[in-house]
């Protein structure tokens, strides 16, 4: 038993060590670089002072806050109505509506900007009145120039990007409702509006807070959409890209990264504080809420869901159509030539298959690391202090934007020597070999999407009684045998969801890998950015559609193949 406890303690130490190397050391290196000049000499806050004294740079912070706040109000409002329709009305087709609402998750955010250009750009469908067709048919100049390039375009693209996450969060919050509260309100003579104010909103307040902060952070840290439709309206994410790629000013890039990180960490801390105050709203005696039919209400919400779904499908259809058109807007002959990727930058199909390979490895290794770490921290009782440290380290990545992680990885893994505090500069960096390889891309994606997967795993593990491990230990059964024979089969649905989450997000992400890919390892999402920069917008749309279709296909195959696997692994749940 002493050996067993020693092994358990050693494994928890390994969890803390790998999170320290993958998260803490790179972030510390980033902070050190933000306080240094281009030659690596310590300059204190000189970079920050120069940043805020430069109006063009300092204005990016205000711009980022402005578009993020407006986007949050728009996406949370739209998402709340959509989630309310799915959970509190009796409309048909709820599963279909939810599936359509999730489509933007499968696409890189660059695609949102590209589609907006084709719809609302100077030669867009809406801007030109369907290329003058509406004017010829109706005799009226039905055109609309919304001034896409700038804050308007960024807000539209980001609202489209954050909408699915808001819907998911609020749908879960709205489902966790005790019907007895509404019965009590009705028996007291409360009107539907009063019940909404007094029961519904207080019941979902923590979910609403999470939706607000998630939407804000996603918009504040996104790089793809502002790059395509931002125009001269600079935001912090594009500033980092311009400083690092455009000017090769890595010190100022680190400075802007720290500035980007501060509001993100504050939002994250507030959200975690609010979640810590959340109390259970559904007990063992709770009655699930079952919406009753209300013809007028259901008709209004059904119409709303149809409009939103049509808007999402319009985005996807426009992107697909653009990728098939010969020369927009002059020759609408359908062709597959843009899918050949001839005479375009980015790597073509080599980049696409690299992304598939990277996403597969990320899903495989990320799921093993995430679930293994969650199991060790959640189920083992040894070294409680180290377990708390490991849990804290596992939450940190949620507050780190992809661009910040990528730049921090450049500083840490590309440095042949350790320049961190307590490490003399003469010590060789044992992790330097990862730089420029597929390994660093996989590690970056694992860290970028780690916290959500970790929380998913811990939520599933919390559903299992702790006495299970105690009984196994008293019977002399090794903990790893209990894990593989009991815990893994019971938690299989969560494990599969984690793997899918890693794959889909790794295929679509741009910010996490834009600084780390190499000419020998091009990636599909980065190829979209490079082709858009070069003016090859239709091939960029084609590559984006390959990403979307791959993610949808993986989701469908996952659903079909895991149904029987879940049933066999969870036969114990059958009545």
Beta strands, then each sheet from edge to edge (+ up, - down):
strand 1: 325-327
strand 2: 331-334
sheet 1: 1+ 2-
end
